[in-house]
Amino acid sequence: MIKLVIRADDIGYCEAVNYGIYKSVKDGLISSAGLMPNMPYAKHGLDLLEGLKVAIGQHTNVCLGKPCADPALIPSLLDENGNFKSSRTYREAFKKGEEFVVTEEAVIEIEAQYEKFKELVGKEPSYFEAHAVMSANLNKALEIVAEKYGLAQQTVSWTGPAEFNKKPCMMLPMGSMAPDYDPFECLKKGVLENAREDMPNVFVCHPGYIDDYLLKNSSLTLNRAKEVAMLCDPAVREWLEAQDVELVSYDDIR
């Protein structure tokens, strides 16, 4: 049997994303969802999910919005307006082989987001990882904080097994940035070609609806709405059951 976590990222990104995640948990296949603790709509997203069965993780965010830490302590992470440097800035630096993140500063912000997470959720995160940016120093800082507080960290690998809570897990390929993205086809391909029976598997989604904030701040827009529709389609659940896939949450595989 294949054990599969279908995860939603970005609770708190904006109101529209929150509503899409809520729909995907209440009526769909999402068992685990990641909170961006620094975002203004973090509490709004949590309020929508109250009473629903979903494992909430810390989706550490250092590329959108304002920090949780004192800005004076983390200058390498911020732009001239006191906002986090954008994901595009991270991508461009990575392409050039440059690293602007100061590890010690990243630790300060990650810890501040961890404290904010506990304040908002009232408990430890079910899992611990980061909104996708390319930075070796950020990854190092995540490991430092996870080790310090005994957090169940989800590492990322798209070429082989990754780790969750220091145990192997398989990250299924994510195709949500492709313009011709078909979420169901991507999920099916991941299950049939990549999923393992000897370890848990994780399929990362970004379900959400669209509003003005999302259009102005994200390159991932229409495909979020496609994922909501896929995740709430009964035919998808039926297909997974036919493949002997057991849907689990991060809480189930700790």
N, C-alpha and C positions, 0 to 999 in steps of 0.2 A: 504493500500500500504506500502511496505517496502522501506525505504530510505537507500541506501547503498553507503558508501565511500569505494572505492577500492584504497588502498594507496600503494605506492612504497617507500621503505626505501633505503638510501645509495647513493644518488647523491654525486659523488666525491670520492667514494671508490677507483675506478680505471677507466681507460678508457673503459674497456670491460663492466663493470657494467653500466657506463654512456650510452653506446650504447644500452644496453638492456632496460634501463629505457626509453630512447628516443623512441625506437620502440614501447614500451608498452603504451606510451602516444599518439604517432602519429597514430598508427594503432590499438590500443587496448583499454582497459577498465580503465586504470589508470587516475584518476582525480586529485590526490594529490600526491606530492612526497616530501620527506624529504632530505634536504641538510646537509651534514657533513661539517660545515664551515672551519674546520681546515685542511682538506685534500688537497693535491696539485692539484688534478683534480676537485676540486669544480667548478671553473670557466669554465672548459671544459664542464662539465655536464650542467651547466646553459646555455652556448652558444648553445649547441645542442637543448635545449628546448625553445630557444627564439622564440616567435611568436606563440607557441602552448598554448592551453587553459589548464592550470594546476595550481593548488594552491600549492605554495612552502612553506614548513614548515621548522623549525629548528630541525634537527635530531641530537641533541647534542651528541657529540662523545667524550668519555673519555677513550677509550680502544684500540685506534689504531692511530699511527702516533704521530706527535709532537703537543704540545699545542699551543693555541693562546695567552695565558697569559705568563708573565715572569716566566720561570721555577723555579726561586728561590722562588717564592711566593706560589708554589703548590707542595711541595716535596712529599706529601702523594699520589699523583696521578701518579707519574713517577717512572720508573725503573732506573737502574744505568747508562743507556745510554741517559737519557733525553726523552725517549719515554713514552707514556701512558702505564701503566700496562695493560696486556692483559685481554680479557674477561675470559680466563681460570683462571687467578689469582683471578678475582672477584668470579667466580664459586667456586673455592676451598676454599676461605675465607668464603663464604656463607655456604658451607657444614659444616665448622668447627664452625660456629656461631661467626666468627670474622668480625670486621669492621675496615678497615684501612683508609677509606676516612675521611678526616677532612672536616666537613661541610663548614667552612669558606673558605677553599681553593677551594672546589668545586664551591662555589658561584663565586669566582674570575674567574675561568676558564669558567663557563657557561656564565657569563657576557661578557667575552672577545669573546666568540664564537657568542654571540648575536650581538656584535658590528661588528664582521667580517661578519656575515650574512647580516646586513644592508648595509655594504660596497659593498658586492658582488651583492646583489639582488636589492638594492635601495629602499627597503620598509620593513615594518614590516612583520614577518612571519605569514602566514595564520594559522598556528598551531605551537605548541611548545611541544616537548617531547624529549626523549633520546634514543640513541642506547642501546639496551637491555643489562644491567648489573644489578647484584643483589647487591644493596647497599641502606640501609635505609637512610644513610646520604646524598647520592647523590639525592635520591628522595626528601629529605627535602630541599636540596639546589635548586632543580628545582622549588619547590613551592615558595621559597623565591624570586627567580628571576622573576617568572611569576607574583607574586603579586606586586613586585616593579615596573614592567614595564607594567602591565596590559595585559599580553600575554594570548592568548587562549590556555591553557594547555590541552593536552590530557593525562589523566592518564591511567593506564593499570590495567585490571582485567580479568582473564580468568575464574572466577567462578561466575560472575554476572555482573550487569551493572557497567561500569566505568564512567568517567566524561570527557566531552569536554567543555571547557569554562564554567565550573561549572554547566553544565547541564548533565543529564544522557545520556549515549550512551552505546551500547552493542558492545564489542569486540568479533568478531567471532573467534573460535579456529584456531590457526595457526599450521600447521603440516609440515612446510618446512624442519625441521631438520631430519625427518624420512627417512631412506634409500629407502623405497618403496613409497615415496611420490607421490601422484597423485593430482596435484593442482585442477583440475576440481572437482574431488570427494570431496576434502576437502572443496571447496567453496560450492558445493551443500549441503553437510551435514550441514555446518554452516548456510546456508540460511533456510533449511528445519527444523532444530532442535533448532537453537539458536536465529535466527533473531527475532526482535520485531517490531511491527507496531507502538508502542507508543513512540518510540525514534529512533534516527539515529543509524545505525549499521556500524561497521568498519571492513574491512577485510584487514589485513596487508600482503603485498607481498614483495619479494626481487628479482625482475626481473633483469637479467643481463646476459651478455655473459662472457666467461672465458678467462683470460690471466694469464701470469706467476705470476703477483703480487697477484691476487686473490688466485691462487693455493698455494702460499707460506704463505698467511696471513689469510685465512678463511677456516672454516670447511664446509661452505655452498657454494657449487660450482655447480655441475650438476643440482641441483634442481632450481637454479636461471634460467637456460636456459629453463627448463621445464615450469617455470612460464611465461616466455616471450611467448612461444608457446601457452599456455592456454589463456593468456590475449588477444592475437591477433586472436584467433579462432572465426569466426562469429557464430559458433554453441553455444558458451558460452553466447554471448550476446542474442541470440534468446531464450536460456533456461531461462535466467534471466527475459526477457520480459514476457515469459509465466508464470513465478511465480509472476507477478505483482511487480517486483523490479524496483525502480527508482534509477538510478545511479546519485549520487550527489558528490560534492566536499566539503571540509571543509569550503570553502567560502560560500557555500549554507546553511550550518547549524549553522553558528555562531549566 
